[in-house]
Amino acid sequence: MADNYLERKMEEYRARTTAGQGSRRPLATLGRLLLKNRSHRGYDANFIVREDQLRRIIAVNAKIPSARNQQVLRFRPVLSGEAQKVLEHIRLGGALPHLHLPLPGTEPNAFIIICSTAAEDRYVDIDLGISAQSMLLQAAEIGLNGICIGAFDKERIRQEFGLEWEPLLILAIGRGIEKIELVPIGADGERAYYRENDTHYVPKVRPEDLTIK
């Protein structure tokens, strides 16, 4: 009887363990995050990004590499109440000007303005790339999406937010609503992104064509 009892308990334990493993969310591996980290130009207007989410994204900058360890980048979070002050001075979808992106009703409602306390040079640009990618990966990890925006009126943004330093880049953050697919291409393939049947296609050079032989 004791043997049956122990065997029954072991079976229950194994069943619980198996069920728990089945319900676990898949690990946020780098490969998965890179696939999720696509540039979205349309967002769910009903989803409002919270301040703590933006601050969590910005916080990755305390852990990432910095050229010469200068750490000159500074970040201004912009929540929904101030979003219009950014939207008036940015452009999205430079390769698709006829679409006038973002489409009405799909505008992002949160941003991160990236500034530098030092004059822009190659080292600041290195930090800028590392920072932007790291923040967008963090956004992807917490279920959000984003896009790097380089086409904006720097002086107007600086004035709108009373920034001490010149803004270099803006990240839009939100819950993306676009369907995006990667398209493998050769080293000489056409790189311009395009849209067909409500899908945004992004050409990417194949790994075998990236390696110098």
C-alpha positions as CSV (number, residue, x, y, z in Angstrom):
1,M,0.0,0.0,0.0
2,A,2.8,2.3,0.9
3,D,4.5,1.5,-2.4
4,N,1.3,2.4,-4.3
5,Y,1.0,5.6,-2.4
6,L,4.5,6.7,-3.2
7,E,4.2,5.7,-6.8
8,R,0.9,7.6,-7.1
9,K,2.6,10.7,-5.6
10,M,5.5,10.5,-8.0
11,E,3.2,10.3,-10.9
12,E,1.3,13.3,-9.7
13,Y,4.6,15.2,-9.3
14,R,5.8,14.3,-12.8
15,A,2.4,15.4,-14.2
16,R,2.6,18.7,-12.5
17,T,6.2,19.2,-13.7
18,T,5.4,18.3,-17.2
19,A,2.3,20.7,-17.2
20,G,4.5,23.5,-15.8
21,Q,7.1,23.1,-18.5
22,G,4.4,23.1,-21.2
23,S,2.9,26.4,-20.0
24,R,6.3,28.1,-19.6
25,R,6.9,31.0,-22.0
26,P,9.8,30.3,-24.4
27,L,13.1,31.8,-23.4
28,A,13.8,35.3,-24.8
29,T,16.9,34.2,-26.7
30,L,18.9,36.7,-28.7
31,G,17.8,35.1,-32.0
32,R,14.1,35.5,-31.0
33,L,14.6,39.1,-29.9
34,L,16.4,40.0,-33.1
35,L,13.5,38.6,-35.2
36,K,11.0,40.5,-33.0
37,N,13.1,43.7,-33.2
38,R,11.8,45.0,-36.5
39,S,11.2,48.7,-37.4
40,H,7.5,49.4,-36.9
41,R,5.9,52.4,-38.6
42,G,2.4,51.8,-37.3
43,Y,1.3,51.3,-33.7
44,D,-1.8,50.4,-31.6
45,A,-3.2,53.8,-30.6
46,N,-5.1,52.2,-27.7
47,F,-1.9,50.9,-26.1
48,I,-0.3,53.6,-23.9
49,V,3.3,53.1,-23.1
50,R,4.0,53.6,-19.4
51,E,6.8,55.7,-17.9
52,D,8.3,52.7,-16.0
53,Q,8.5,50.9,-19.4
54,L,10.5,53.7,-21.0
55,R,12.8,54.0,-17.9
56,R,13.4,50.2,-18.0
57,I,14.4,50.5,-21.7
58,I,16.7,53.5,-21.0
59,A,18.3,51.7,-18.0
60,V,20.1,49.2,-20.4
61,N,22.5,52.0,-21.1
62,A,24.1,51.5,-17.6
63,K,25.2,48.0,-18.7
64,I,26.3,48.3,-22.4
65,P,29.7,49.1,-23.9
66,S,30.8,52.6,-24.6
67,A,33.6,53.7,-26.9
68,R,36.5,54.9,-24.7
69,N,33.9,54.4,-21.9
70,Q,32.9,58.1,-22.4
71,Q,29.2,57.4,-21.6
72,V,28.1,60.8,-23.1
73,L,24.6,59.8,-24.2
74,R,21.6,61.2,-22.3
75,F,17.9,60.3,-22.8
76,R,14.7,62.2,-22.6
77,P,11.6,59.9,-22.2
78,V,8.5,61.3,-23.9
79,L,5.1,59.9,-22.8
80,S,1.7,60.2,-24.5
81,G,1.0,63.7,-23.1
82,E,3.9,65.1,-25.0
83,A,3.9,62.8,-28.0
84,Q,2.4,65.4,-30.3
85,K,5.4,67.7,-29.8
86,V,7.5,65.0,-31.4
87,L,5.1,63.8,-34.1
88,E,5.0,67.3,-35.7
89,H,8.7,67.1,-36.5
90,I,9.4,63.6,-37.6
91,R,9.1,61.5,-40.8
92,L,8.7,57.7,-41.1
93,G,9.0,55.5,-44.1
94,G,11.5,57.5,-46.1
95,A,11.5,54.8,-48.9
96,L,7.7,54.9,-49.1
97,P,6.9,58.7,-49.2
98,H,3.7,58.1,-51.1
99,L,2.2,56.3,-48.1
100,H,2.7,59.3,-45.7
101,L,3.6,57.1,-42.8
102,P,2.5,56.7,-40.1
103,L,-1.0,56.3,-41.3
104,P,-3.6,58.3,-39.4
105,G,-4.6,56.6,-36.1
106,T,-1.4,54.5,-36.0
107,E,1.0,57.1,-34.7
108,P,3.4,56.1,-31.8
109,N,2.6,57.7,-28.5
110,A,5.9,57.3,-26.7
111,F,9.5,58.3,-27.7
112,I,13.0,58.4,-26.4
113,I,15.1,61.3,-27.5
114,I,18.8,60.5,-27.5
115,C,21.3,63.4,-27.0
116,S,25.0,63.6,-26.5
117,T,26.9,65.8,-24.0
118,A,29.9,65.8,-26.3
119,A,30.2,66.9,-30.0
120,E,29.2,64.2,-32.4
121,D,32.1,62.2,-33.7
122,R,32.9,58.6,-34.7
123,Y,33.0,57.5,-31.1
124,V,29.7,59.1,-30.2
125,D,28.2,57.4,-33.3
126,I,29.5,54.0,-32.2
127,D,27.8,54.5,-28.8
128,L,24.6,55.7,-30.5
129,G,24.3,52.5,-32.6
130,I,25.0,50.3,-29.6
131,S,22.6,52.2,-27.4
132,A,19.7,52.3,-30.0
133,Q,20.0,48.6,-30.7
134,S,20.2,47.6,-27.1
135,M,17.2,49.7,-26.1
136,L,15.1,48.3,-29.0
137,L,16.0,44.7,-28.0
138,Q,14.9,45.5,-24.4
139,A,11.7,46.9,-25.8
140,A,11.2,43.6,-27.7
141,E,11.9,41.6,-24.6
142,I,9.0,43.3,-22.7
143,G,6.6,42.9,-25.6
144,L,7.0,46.3,-27.2
145,N,8.3,47.5,-30.6
146,G,10.1,50.5,-31.9
147,I,11.9,52.3,-34.7
148,C,15.0,54.5,-35.0
149,I,14.1,58.0,-36.4
150,G,16.9,60.0,-37.9
151,A,14.7,62.2,-40.1
152,F,13.5,65.0,-37.8
153,D,13.9,68.7,-37.2
154,K,16.7,68.7,-34.6
155,E,16.4,72.4,-33.7
156,R,12.6,72.3,-33.3
157,I,12.8,69.1,-31.1
158,R,15.5,70.8,-29.0
159,Q,13.3,73.9,-28.5
160,E,10.1,71.9,-27.9
161,F,11.7,70.1,-24.9
162,G,14.2,72.7,-23.8
163,L,17.1,70.3,-24.3
164,E,20.6,71.4,-23.3
165,W,22.2,69.2,-25.9
166,E,21.5,68.5,-29.6
167,P,19.3,65.5,-30.2
168,L,20.9,62.9,-32.4
169,L,18.3,60.2,-32.7
170,I,14.7,59.5,-31.6
171,L,13.3,56.1,-30.8
172,A,9.5,55.6,-31.2
173,I,8.2,53.0,-28.7
174,G,4.8,51.2,-28.7
175,R,2.9,48.1,-29.6
176,G,3.5,47.6,-33.3
177,I,0.6,46.5,-35.5
178,E,2.4,45.8,-38.7
179,K,3.1,42.5,-40.4
180,I,6.8,42.4,-41.2
181,E,8.8,39.8,-43.1
182,L,12.5,39.5,-43.9
183,V,13.4,38.6,-47.5
184,P,16.9,37.0,-48.1
185,I,18.9,38.6,-50.9
186,G,22.3,38.3,-52.4
187,A,25.1,40.7,-51.8
188,D,24.1,42.8,-54.8
189,G,20.3,42.5,-54.2
190,E,17.9,45.4,-54.0
191,R,17.9,46.6,-50.4
192,A,14.9,49.0,-50.4
193,Y,12.0,47.9,-48.1
194,Y,8.6,47.7,-49.7
195,R,5.0,46.8,-49.0
196,E,2.6,44.4,-50.7
197,N,-0.8,43.1,-49.5
198,D,-0.5,44.9,-46.1
199,T,2.9,43.2,-45.4
200,H,6.1,45.2,-45.0
201,Y,9.1,43.4,-46.6
202,V,12.6,44.0,-45.5
203,P,15.4,42.6,-47.7
204,K,18.4,41.3,-45.8
205,V,21.7,40.0,-47.2
206,R,22.1,36.3,-46.6
207,P,24.7,35.2,-43.9
208,E,26.8,33.4,-46.5
209,D,27.1,36.6,-48.5
210,L,28.2,38.6,-45.5
211,T,31.3,36.6,-44.8
212,I,34.6,37.6,-46.4
213,K,36.1,34.5,-48.0
